Amino acid sequence: MELFDALKIGEALRVLKENLVGIKPKGEEVMLRDAYGRVLSEDIYSPEDIPPFNRSTVDGYAVISRDTFGACESLPAMLKVVGEIKMGERPLFSLKAGEAARISTGGMMPENSDAVVMLEYTQPLEDGTLLVERPVAPGENVILKGEDVRKGGLVLKKGHTLRPQDLAALAGMGFQKVKVAVLPKVSVISTGDEIKPPGEEIKEGEIRDMNSFSIAGLVLKWGGIPEIFGVVRDDFNEIRRSVSEALKISDLVVISGGSSVGTRDLTVRVLDSLGSPGVLVHGIAVKPGKPTIIAVVDGKPVIGLPGHPVSAMVIFEQVVRPILSWFLGRPEDYGGLKVKAKIARNISSAAGREDFIRVKLEQRDGELWAVPVLGKSGLISTMVESHGLARIAPEKLGVKEGEYVDVELY
């Protein structure tokens, strides 16, 4: 089989999506404590106001703000302290003109009060008189009922990946459980007669399996559950048996190795033998990672990654990560933090090909620079030493030193 004209990444994903009819996020309910990093499968509306009452943001005295207008150190406002508001209790009194109440941070404001004077701007006297040395405006040092979240308001949208602050908001609204997308199961298969598991001794000509672990880590990072099949020999029947088993237990199969053109190119033949439509794409316009395989078998996507560790990781980020987003119902372009930085050297590129350059970020005179970490796609150390990938768009012939590039951080 010869490598036909390579498609751009977006075109390859479009072809794949057109041939997938069964990908639809499935939902399940989980406890809030287990929801970090999960993707919402429904919109979240607040069942109540947050906060549910007017509350103080400082330690001080609740007052009627107009009673403090014009107050200063030389001529303080004189108010009568009529009580103290305890935390977690509703005040059983309301303020009248000229009155104040002691209150702590988070305490519930008494009726008719509309501001809080901070302790440091007051002087309480033994007879219950309070000297206020600074005026406060209406609403000063107060969070109003529903100011944070309004009852019935949309707080979080379906497809949102939950962060710690989101869990706090959900807890504040009283949620104990939340509906999220079921995590897709991803089978990870490495192929190659020369590949050995990490625990085995290797002979000359052999190398240890790195891809199973980098790919499994990426699956976890982007919201899937990895099932590592280990290393499979370059044998048609063995690869076919492993892929068949993987398709039974998973939503997505990722194979590394066996995607280059040559006499030992077994992955393509295996996938075409397992069912229609089989291989859809063999080769994408990207470096590193051109000999990538994209297939559909039994309605499930199967991705053949290049065997070189760097190429495998780069292609996972560009091809497999969006597929995981389809399963989870989150935006397809969901991903890592992107920054702009100046490239530290000239880099050439071929027209029509998307290039991803490993870079290390440095601060130089207050500017962010991307220093290429050069090396062949078999050198995993280039990924370890770098901070992210700089993208060279397919319409460009390269970038010049000092030109801005987009860098996606790992």
MARVEX-923423 format. One record per residue (C-alpha): residue in three letters; residue number from 1; z, y, x. Coordinates in steps of 0.05 Angstrom, whole numbers. Each point is the difference from the previous one (the first is absolute). Layout:
MARVEX-923423
@rest->ala; nr->NUM; up->Z; north->Y; east->X
...
***
This chain:
MARVEX-923423
@rest->met; nr->1; up->0; north->0; east->0
@rest->glu; nr->2; up->-19; north->68; east->28
@rest->leu; nr->3; up->40; north->63; east->-11
@rest->phe; nr->4; up->-37; north->41; east->-52
@rest->asp; nr->5; up->3; north->76; east->-5
@rest->ala; nr->6; up->74; north->18; east->-1
@rest->leu; nr->7; up->28; north->37; east->-60
@rest->lys; nr->8; up->48; north->58; east->4
@rest->ile; nr->9; up->72; north->-16; east->-18
@rest->gly; nr->10; up->-3; north->35; east->-67
@rest->glu; nr->11; up->-65; north->-36; east->-19
@rest->ala; nr->12; up->29; north->-67; east->20
@rest->leu; nr->13; up->62; north->10; east->-43
@rest->arg; nr->14; up->-44; north->22; east->-58
@rest->val; nr->15; up->-41; north->-65; east->6
@rest->leu; nr->16; up->65; north->-40; east->1
@rest->lys; nr->17; up->29; north->36; east->-60
@rest->glu; nr->18; up->-63; north->-12; east->-41
@rest->asn; nr->19; up->8; north->-74; east->12
@rest->leu; nr->20; up->74; north->-3; east->-19
@rest->val; nr->21; up->17; north->-3; east->-74
@rest->gly; nr->22; up->70; north->-29; east->2
@rest->ile; nr->23; up->38; north->53; east->40
@rest->lys; nr->24; up->48; north->33; east->-47
@rest->pro; nr->25; up->71; north->20; east->19
@rest->lys; nr->26; up->53; north->-45; east->-31
@rest->gly; nr->27; up->68; north->28; east->-17
@rest->glu; nr->28; up->71; north->-25; east->7
@rest->glu; nr->29; up->69; north->30; east->-9
@rest->val; nr->30; up->47; north->5; east->60
@rest->met; nr->31; up->69; north->27; east->11
@rest->leu; nr->32; up->0; north->71; east->26
@rest->arg; nr->33; up->35; north->-22; east->64
@rest->asp; nr->34; up->-61; north->-44; east->16
@rest->ala; nr->35; up->-53; north->51; east->-19
@rest->tyr; nr->36; up->-9; north->37; east->67
@rest->gly; nr->37; up->-72; north->-1; east->22
@rest->arg; nr->38; up->-24; north->-31; east->-65
@rest->val; nr->39; up->-57; north->31; east->-42
@rest->leu; nr->40; up->15; north->23; east->-71
@rest->ser; nr->41; up->-39; north->-36; east->-54
@rest->glu; nr->42; up->16; north->52; east->-53
@rest->asp; nr->43; up->12; north->74; east->-7
@rest->ile; nr->44; up->74; north->21; east->3
@rest->tyr; nr->45; up->25; north->51; east->-51
@rest->ser; nr->46; up->71; north->26; east->3
@rest->pro; nr->47; up->44; north->-24; east->-58
@rest->glu; nr->48; up->48; north->58; east->11
@rest->asp; nr->49; up->9; north->68; east->31
@rest->ile; nr->50; up->21; north->2; east->74
@rest->pro; nr->51; up->51; north->27; east->9
@rest->pro; nr->52; up->26; north->-13; east->-70
@rest->phe; nr->53; up->42; north->64; east->2
@rest->asn; nr->54; up->4; north->67; east->36
@rest->arg; nr->55; up->35; north->-14; east->66
@rest->ser; nr->56; up->24; north->40; east->60
@rest->thr; nr->57; up->-33; north->-7; east->68
@rest->val; nr->58; up->59; north->29; east->39
@rest->asp; nr->59; up->76; north->2; east->1
@rest->gly; nr->60; up->23; north->63; east->-33
@rest->tyr; nr->61; up->13; north->32; east->-68
@rest->ala; nr->62; up->-42; north->-4; east->-62
@rest->val; nr->63; up->-10; north->69; east->-29
@rest->ile; nr->64; up->-40; north->42; east->-49
@rest->ser; nr->65; up->-46; north->34; east->49
@rest->arg; nr->66; up->1; north->69; east->-32
@rest->asp; nr->67; up->75; north->3; east->14
@rest->thr; nr->68; up->-16; north->1; east->75
@rest->phe; nr->69; up->-54; north->54; east->0
@rest->gly; nr->70; up->16; north->55; east->50
@rest->ala; nr->71; up->56; north->-40; east->34
@rest->cys; nr->72; up->11; north->12; east->75
@rest->glu; nr->73; up->55; north->-8; east->51
@rest->ser; nr->74; up->26; north->70; east->-10
@rest->leu; nr->75; up->-4; north->-4; east->-76
@rest->pro; nr->76; up->4; north->-74; east->-22
@rest->ala; nr->77; up->-8; north->-23; east->-71
@rest->met; nr->78; up->66; north->-24; east->-30
@rest->leu; nr->79; up->-3; north->-63; east->-42
@rest->lys; nr->80; up->52; north->-45; east->-32
@rest->val; nr->81; up->1; north->-73; east->21
@rest->val; nr->82; up->7; north->-41; east->-64
@rest->gly; nr->83; up->-6; north->-71; east->27
@rest->glu; nr->84; up->-28; north->-50; east->49
@rest->ile; nr->85; up->-57; north->-47; east->-14
@rest->lys; nr->86; up->11; north->-70; east->27
@rest->met; nr->87; up->-57; north->-42; east->25
@rest->gly; nr->88; up->-30; north->-48; east->-51
@rest->glu; nr->89; up->33; north->35; east->-58
@rest->arg; nr->90; up->-27; north->45; east->-55
@rest->pro; nr->91; up->35; north->68; east->-3
@rest->leu; nr->92; up->40; north->7; east->-64
@rest->phe; nr->93; up->-4; north->76; east->0
@rest->ser; nr->94; up->-53; north->54; east->2
@rest->leu; nr->95; up->2; north->64; east->40
@rest->lys; nr->96; up->10; north->68; east->-31
@rest->ala; nr->97; up->-17; north->67; east->31
@rest->gly; nr->98; up->43; north->13; east->61
@rest->glu; nr->99; up->18; north->-73; east->11
@rest->ala; nr->100; up->-16; north->-51; east->55
@rest->ala; nr->101; up->13; north->-75; east->13
@rest->arg; nr->102; up->9; north->-37; east->65
@rest->ile; nr->103; up->-57; north->-50; east->10
@rest->ser; nr->104; up->-23; north->-49; east->54
@rest->thr; nr->105; up->-70; north->-18; east->23
@rest->gly; nr->106; up->-32; north->-42; east->-55
@rest->gly; nr->107; up->50; north->20; east->-52
@rest->met; nr->108; up->-21; north->14; east->-73
@rest->met; nr->109; up->-6; north->73; east->-17
@rest->pro; nr->110; up->44; north->24; east->-59
@rest->glu; nr->111; up->-33; north->30; east->-60
@rest->asn; nr->112; up->-21; north->74; east->5
@rest->ser; nr->113; up->1; north->-3; east->77
@rest->asp; nr->114; up->-66; north->12; east->35
@rest->ala; nr->115; up->15; north->5; east->75
@rest->val; nr->116; up->48; north->-22; east->54
@rest->val; nr->117; up->32; north->45; east->53
@rest->met; nr->118; up->9; north->-36; east->66
@rest->leu; nr->119; up->72; north->-7; east->24
@rest->glu; nr->120; up->-11; north->42; east->62
@rest->tyr; nr->121; up->-16; north->61; east->-43
@rest->thr; nr->122; up->64; north->-4; east->-41
@rest->gln; nr->123; up->75; north->13; east->9
@rest->pro; nr->124; up->47; north->-34; east->-50
@rest->leu; nr->125; up->66; north->36; east->-12
@rest->glu; nr->126; up->67; north->-33; east->-19
@rest->asp; nr->127; up->-1; north->29; east->-70
@rest->gly; nr->128; up->-65; north->-36; east->-18
@rest->thr; nr->129; up->-45; north->59; east->15
@rest->leu; nr->130; up->-64; north->-13; east->39
@rest->leu; nr->131; up->-31; north->54; east->43
@rest->val; nr->132; up->-76; north->-9; east->4
@rest->glu; nr->133; up->-30; north->37; east->60
@rest->arg; nr->134; up->-73; north->-14; east->-12
@rest->pro; nr->135; up->-43; north->0; east->-63
@rest->val; nr->136; up->-39; north->-60; east->-24
@rest->ala; nr->137; up->-63; north->-1; east->-41
@rest->pro; nr->138; up->-10; north->-43; east->-63
@rest->gly; nr->139; up->-13; north->-72; east->22
@rest->glu; nr->140; up->24; north->11; east->71
@rest->asn; nr->141; up->30; north->-63; east->32
@rest->val; nr->142; up->-14; north->-39; east->-64
@rest->ile; nr->143; up->-48; north->-57; east->-16
@rest->leu; nr->144; up->-18; north->4; east->-74
@rest->lys; nr->145; up->-4; north->-59; east->-47
@rest->gly; nr->146; up->-68; north->-33; east->9
@rest->glu; nr->147; up->-18; north->45; east->58
@rest->asp; nr->148; up->-13; north->-61; east->45
@rest->val; nr->149; up->-33; north->-45; east->-51
@rest->arg; nr->150; up->-15; north->14; east->-74
@rest->lys; nr->151; up->11; north->-53; east->-53
@rest->gly; nr->152; up->-67; north->-32; east->-16
@rest->gly; nr->153; up->-33; north->29; east->62
@rest->leu; nr->154; up->-47; north->-41; east->43
@rest->val; nr->155; up->37; north->-14; east->65
@rest->leu; nr->156; up->-40; north->-54; east->36
@rest->lys; nr->157; up->-70; north->-24; east->-13
@rest->lys; nr->158; up->-26; north->-71; east->-4
@rest->gly; nr->159; up->-27; north->-21; east->68
@rest->his; nr->160; up->53; north->40; east->39
@rest->thr; nr->161; up->34; north->-36; east->58
@rest->leu; nr->162; up->75; north->8; east->-6
@rest->arg; nr->163; up->37; north->37; east->55
@rest->pro; nr->164; up->76; north->9; east->9
@rest->gln; nr->165; up->-1; north->67; east->-36
@rest->asp; nr->166; up->-37; north->-32; east->-58
@rest->leu; nr->167; up->54; north->-53; east->-6
@rest->ala; nr->168; up->51; north->56; east->-2
@rest->ala; nr->169; up->-37; north->34; east->-57
@rest->leu; nr->170; up->-5; north->-65; east->-39
@rest->ala; nr->171; up->74; north->-13; east->10
@rest->gly; nr->172; up->15; north->70; east->-23
@rest->met; nr->173; up->-38; north->-13; east->-64
@rest->gly; nr->174; up->40; north->-63; east->-13
@rest->phe; nr->175; up->-52; north->-52; east->18
@rest->gln; nr->176; up->27; north->-67; east->24
@rest->lys; nr->177; up->-67; north->-35; east->0
@rest->val; nr->178; up->-72; north->23; east->9
@rest->lys; nr->179; up->-68; north->-30; east->-13
@rest->val; nr->180; up->-42; north->-9; east->63
@rest->ala; nr->181; up->-64; north->-35; east->22
@rest->val; nr->182; up->7; north->-72; east->21
@rest->leu; nr->183; up->-9; north->-6; east->76
@rest->pro; nr->184; up->-66; north->-33; east->17
@rest->lys; nr->185; up->4; north->-64; east->41
@rest->val; nr->186; up->-43; north->1; east->63
@rest->ser; nr->187; up->-17; north->-63; east->40
@rest->val; nr->188; up->-9; north->13; east->74
@rest->ile; nr->189; up->-43; north->-49; east->41
@rest->ser; nr->190; up->-17; north->4; east->74
@rest->thr; nr->191; up->-58; north->-42; east->27
@rest->gly; nr->192; up->-20; north->-21; east->70
@rest->asp; nr->193; up->6; north->-59; east->46
@rest->glu; nr->194; up->27; north->45; east->54
@rest->ile; nr->195; up->56; north->29; east->-44
@rest->lys; nr->196; up->69; north->-30; east->5
@rest->pro; nr->197; up->66; north->15; east->-37
@rest->pro; nr->198; up->50; north->45; east->39
@rest->gly; nr->199; up->48; north->-58; east->12
@rest->glu; nr->200; up->-51; north->-45; east->36
@rest->glu; nr->201; up->-16; north->1; east->73
@rest->ile; nr->202; up->-71; north->22; east->14
@rest->lys; nr->203; up->-50; north->-26; east->50
@rest->glu; nr->204; up->-55; north->39; east->35
@rest->gly; nr->205; up->-50; north->25; east->-50
@rest->glu; nr->206; up->51; north->2; east->-57
@rest->ile; nr->207; up->36; north->59; east->-31
@rest->arg; nr->208; up->57; north->7; east->-49
@rest->asp; nr->209; up->-9; north->18; east->-73
@rest->met; nr->210; up->14; north->74; east->-10
@rest->asn; nr->211; up->-42; north->13; east->-62
@rest->ser; nr->212; up->42; north->-41; east->-48
@rest->phe; nr->213; up->60; north->44; east->15
@rest->ser; nr->214; up->-34; north->67; east->2
@rest->ile; nr->215; up->-37; north->-15; east->-65
@rest->ala; nr->216; up->63; north->-27; east->-34
@rest->gly; nr->217; up->36; north->63; east->21
@rest->leu; nr->218; up->-54; north->44; east->-29
@rest->val; nr->219; up->1; north->-39; east->-65
@rest->leu; nr->220; up->75; north->14; east->-6
@rest->lys; nr->221; up->-10; north->72; east->19
@rest->trp; nr->222; up->-50; north->13; east->-55
@rest->gly; nr->223; up->33; north->-37; east->-56
@rest->gly; nr->224; up->-20; north->-74; east->3
@rest->ile; nr->225; up->34; north->-66; east->12
@rest->pro; nr->226; up->-30; north->-37; east->61
@rest->glu; nr->227; up->-7; north->-75; east->4
@rest->ile; nr->228; up->-15; north->-18; east->72
@rest->phe; nr->229; up->-43; north->-63; east->6
@rest->gly; nr->230; up->1; north->1; east->76
@rest->val; nr->231; up->-57; north->-19; east->45
@rest->val; nr->232; up->-60; north->-41; east->-24
@rest->arg; nr->233; up->-49; north->-32; east->48
@rest->asp; nr->234; up->-73; north->20; east->1
@rest->asp; nr->235; up->-19; north->-58; east->-45
@rest->phe; nr->236; up->-39; north->8; east->-65
@rest->asn; nr->237; up->42; north->-50; east->-39
@rest->glu; nr->238; up->67; north->26; east->25
@rest->ile; nr->239; up->-17; north->72; east->-14
@rest->arg; nr->240; up->-27; north->-19; east->-69
@rest->arg; nr->241; up->63; north->-39; east->-16
@rest->ser; nr->242; up->45; north->57; east->20
@rest->val; nr->243; up->-39; north->53; east->-38
@rest->ser; nr->244; up->-2; north->-45; east->-62
@rest->glu; nr->245; up->75; north->-8; east->2
@rest->ala; nr->246; up->11; north->74; east->12
@rest->leu; nr->247; up->-43; north->19; east->-60
@rest->lys; nr->248; up->44; north->-43; east->-44
@rest->ile; nr->249; up->65; north->35; east->18
@rest->ser; nr->250; up->-21; north->72; east->14
@rest->asp; nr->251; up->-35; north->60; east->-28
@rest->leu; nr->252; up->-35; north->18; east->65
@rest->val; nr->253; up->-19; north->-38; east->62
@rest->val; nr->254; up->-6; north->32; east->69
@rest->ile; nr->255; up->-31; north->-40; east->57
@rest->ser; nr->256; up->-3; north->24; east->72
@rest->gly; nr->257; up->-52; north->-27; east->49
@rest->gly; nr->258; up->-65; north->-34; east->-15
@rest->ser; nr->259; up->-36; north->63; east->-24
@rest->ser; nr->260; up->-45; north->12; east->60
@rest->val; nr->261; up->-72; north->-22; east->0
@rest->gly; nr->262; up->-11; north->-64; east->39
@rest->thr; nr->263; up->-2; north->-75; east->-2
@rest->arg; nr->264; up->74; north->-5; east->-15
@rest->asp; nr->265; up->-4; north->47; east->-60
@rest->leu; nr->266; up->33; north->-47; east->-50
@rest->thr; nr->267; up->36; north->49; east->-46
@rest->val; nr->268; up->-64; north->24; east->-34
@rest->arg; nr->269; up->-23; north->-71; east->-13
@rest->val; nr->270; up->68; north->-20; east->-26
@rest->leu; nr->271; up->4; north->58; east->-49
@rest->asp; nr->272; up->-70; north->-11; east->-25
@rest->ser; nr->273; up->16; north->-73; east->-12
@rest->leu; nr->274; up->62; north->13; east->-42
@rest->gly; nr->275; up->-31; north->36; east->-59
@rest->ser; nr->276; up->-43; north->57; east->-26
@rest->pro; nr->277; up->-13; north->55; east->18
@rest->gly; nr->278; up->29; north->-17; east->69
@rest->val; nr->279; up->-14; north->48; east->57
@rest->leu; nr->280; up->-19; north->70; east->-25
@rest->val; nr->281; up->3; north->39; east->65
@rest->his; nr->282; up->-6; north->-23; east->72
@rest->gly; nr->283; up->5; north->61; east->44
@rest->ile; nr->284; up->25; north->71; east->-13
@rest->ala; nr->285; up->-19; north->64; east->36
@rest->val; nr->286; up->65; north->10; east->38
@rest->lys; nr->287; up->26; north->-6; east->70
@rest->pro; nr->288; up->41; north->-40; east->15
@rest->gly; nr->289; up->-11; north->-55; east->-51
@rest->lys; nr->290; up->-74; north->-3; east->-17
@rest->pro; nr->291; up->-5; north->-76; east->-12
@rest->thr; nr->292; up->46; north->2; east->-61
@rest->ile; nr->293; up->-10; north->-48; east->-58
@rest->ile; nr->294; up->12; north->18; east->-72
@rest->ala; nr->295; up->-5; north->-55; east->-52
@rest->val; nr->296; up->22; north->-20; east->-70
@rest->val; nr->297; up->18; north->-73; east->-15
@rest->asp; nr->298; up->26; north->-23; east->-67
@rest->gly; nr->299; up->8; north->72; east->-20
@rest->lys; nr->300; up->45; north->16; east->59
@rest->pro; nr->301; up->-16; north->44; east->60
@rest->val; nr->302; up->-4; north->-32; east->69
@rest->ile; nr->303; up->-4; north->45; east->62
@rest->gly; nr->304; up->-21; north->-26; east->67
@rest->leu; nr->305; up->28; north->45; east->55
@rest->pro; nr->306; up->-26; north->0; east->72
@rest->gly; nr->307; up->41; north->-42; east->47
@rest->his; nr->308; up->18; north->56; east->49
@rest->pro; nr->309; up->70; north->25; east->-17
@rest->val; nr->310; up->-18; north->74; east->0
@rest->ser; nr->311; up->-63; north->-10; east->-43
@rest->ala; nr->312; up->40; north->-43; east->-48
@rest->met; nr->313; up->53; north->54; east->-10
@rest->val; nr->314; up->-50; north->57; east->-7
@rest->ile; nr->315; up->-42; north->-38; east->-52
@rest->phe; nr->316; up->63; north->-20; east->-38
@rest->glu; nr->317; up->18; north->73; east->-8
@rest->gln; nr->318; up->-70; north->20; east->-22
@rest->val; nr->319; up->-18; north->-59; east->-44
@rest->val; nr->320; up->60; north->-43; east->-19
@rest->arg; nr->321; up->49; north->56; east->-14
@rest->pro; nr->322; up->-44; north->29; east->-56
@rest->ile; nr->323; up->-6; north->-69; east->-31
@rest->leu; nr->324; up->76; north->-6; east->-1
@rest->ser; nr->325; up->1; north->67; east->-36
@rest->trp; nr->326; up->-47; north->-28; east->-53
@rest->phe; nr->327; up->49; north->-57; east->-13
@rest->leu; nr->328; up->59; north->49; east->-3
@rest->gly; nr->329; up->-34; north->53; east->-43
@rest->arg; nr->330; up->12; north->56; east->49
@rest->pro; nr->331; up->-52; north->49; east->28
@rest->glu; nr->332; up->-52; north->-34; east->44
@rest->asp; nr->333; up->9; north->52; east->55
@rest->tyr; nr->334; up->75; north->-11; east->2
@rest->gly; nr->335; up->21; north->-5; east->72
@rest->gly; nr->336; up->34; north->29; east->60
@rest->leu; nr->337; up->12; north->72; east->19
@rest->lys; nr->338; up->-62; north->36; east->25
@rest->val; nr->339; up->3; north->58; east->49
@rest->lys; nr->340; up->-52; north->43; east->34
@rest->ala; nr->341; up->0; north->3; east->76
@rest->lys; nr->342; up->-46; north->22; east->56
@rest->ile; nr->343; up->-34; north->-57; east->36
@rest->ala; nr->344; up->17; north->0; east->75
@rest->arg; nr->345; up->-68; north->-24; east->26
@rest->asn; nr->346; up->-73; north->-7; east->-20
@rest->ile; nr->347; up->-13; north->-62; east->-42
@rest->ser; nr->348; up->-70; north->-24; east->-16
@rest->ser; nr->349; up->-19; north->-37; east->-64
@rest->ala; nr->350; up->-62; north->-31; east->-32
@rest->ala; nr->351; up->-30; north->34; east->-61
@rest->gly; nr->352; up->14; north->-37; east->-64
@rest->arg; nr->353; up->61; north->-35; east->28
@rest->glu; nr->354; up->73; north->18; east->-14
@rest->asp; nr->355; up->42; north->-3; east->63
@rest->phe; nr->356; up->75; north->-7; east->4
@rest->ile; nr->357; up->32; north->20; east->66
@rest->arg; nr->358; up->71; north->-19; east->20
@rest->val; nr->359; up->36; north->63; east->20
@rest->lys; nr->360; up->68; north->23; east->25
@rest->leu; nr->361; up->24; north->67; east->-27
@rest->glu; nr->362; up->26; north->54; east->47
@rest->gln; nr->363; up->25; north->71; east->-9
@rest->arg; nr->364; up->-34; north->50; east->46
@rest->asp; nr->365; up->19; north->73; east->-4
@rest->gly; nr->366; up->18; north->-8; east->-73
@rest->glu; nr->367; up->-63; north->-38; east->-19
@rest->leu; nr->368; up->-8; north->-73; east->-18
@rest->trp; nr->369; up->-48; north->-39; east->44
@rest->ala; nr->370; up->-27; north->-70; east->-10
@rest->val; nr->371; up->-7; north->-36; east->67
@rest->pro; nr->372; up->-46; north->-61; east->-4
@rest->val; nr->373; up->32; north->-66; east->21
@rest->leu; nr->374; up->-63; north->-34; east->25
@rest->gly; nr->375; up->-8; north->-75; east->6
@rest->lys; nr->376; up->-38; north->-59; east->-28
@rest->ser; nr->377; up->15; north->-26; east->-70
@rest->gly; nr->378; up->34; north->-62; east->29
@rest->leu; nr->379; up->56; north->42; east->31
@rest->ile; nr->380; up->58; north->4; east->-49
@rest->ser; nr->381; up->37; north->46; east->50
@rest->thr; nr->382; up->-47; north->57; east->-21
@rest->met; nr->383; up->29; north->-5; east->-70
@rest->val; nr->384; up->71; north->-5; east->25
@rest->glu; nr->385; up->-8; north->62; east->44
@rest->ser; nr->386; up->-36; north->43; east->-52
@rest->his; nr->387; up->27; north->38; east->-60
@rest->gly; nr->388; up->-60; north->-4; east->-46
@rest->leu; nr->389; up->-75; north->-3; east->-11
@rest->ala; nr->390; up->-46; north->60; east->8
@rest->arg; nr->391; up->-61; north->-5; east->-45
@rest->ile; nr->392; up->-71; north->20; east->20
@rest->ala; nr->393; up->-42; north->8; east->-63
@rest->pro; nr->394; up->-65; north->-41; east->-4
@rest->glu; nr->395; up->-43; north->64; east->-3
@rest->lys; nr->396; up->25; north->23; east->68
@rest->leu; nr->397; up->-26; north->-20; east->69
@rest->gly; nr->398; up->69; north->9; east->30
@rest->val; nr->399; up->53; north->53; east->11
@rest->lys; nr->400; up->10; north->50; east->56
@rest->glu; nr->401; up->65; north->13; east->37
@rest->gly; nr->402; up->41; north->50; east->-40
@rest->glu; nr->403; up->-33; north->-17; east->-67
@rest->tyr; nr->404; up->46; north->-15; east->-58
@rest->val; nr->405; up->2; north->-72; east->-25
@rest->asp; nr->406; up->38; north->-34; east->-56
@rest->val; nr->407; up->53; north->-48; east->24
@rest->glu; nr->408; up->33; north->-51; east->-45
@rest->leu; nr->409; up->68; north->-20; east->27
@rest->tyr; nr->410; up->22; north->-73; east->3
***
